[in-house]
Amino acid sequence: MNPRTTTLLAAAVALVLGATGCGAAKTATKAVDDVAIAKSEPGEDLLPLGRGVASPYIDYGTANQAKPTKVGVSVDAVRKGRLADLKGFNLDRKQRRSTPYYVEASFKNLGSFALSRNLLRASLEDAGGREYRPTTVVLVGGTFRPCPEPSSASLRPGRSFTACSLVLLPKGSTPGRARFQGDVTKDPLFWEAGA
């Protein structure tokens, strides 16, 4: 058996398709120290793709989770993929009837301590406001080329990186807006989906 086949057989897709209803609040921004801080308010426009904002952030599941901080975040692109991108993965029936979307976002650590990168991912809402969280792709000995994962190293203060989230939308659904929520006690931030 060749290494590529072994890698594909060892690959698994773990879904975190948590879906939550969400209101129709839109997003406004205000500038503070050269960084726009976004705040969800009814009646305002969504952030355009590429607009960077500062977001409250909690590094859940780490020793620093009791220390609120901020991250700079920008959703830069939402790309529609093809189910063929997931060829070789063991997909269930529901997953085989979905459409992959790739949400590219940039993150910067605006705080004073290092952050883990595992929660720094954007999600998508469909046109009806239902959230679909990123799907985790586990690929042994390789990279998922359509949507590469960033380094697993911690994100030091002042450093930034670009991430890609794979989101599977059910058949017939279309992206409504991109979403990031760095602190579950605060309102999420929203960007135009642009897909």
Secondary structure, 3 states (H helix, E strand, C coil): CCHHHHHHHHCEEECCCCCCCCCCCEEEEEEECCEEEEEEECCCCCECCCCCEEEEECCCCCCCCCCCEEEEEEEEEEEECCHHHHCCCCCCHHHHCEEEEEEEEEEEECCCCCECCCCCCCEEEECCCCEECCEEEECCCCCCCCCCCCCCCCECCCCEEEEEEEEEEECCCCEEEEEECCCCCCCCEEEECCC
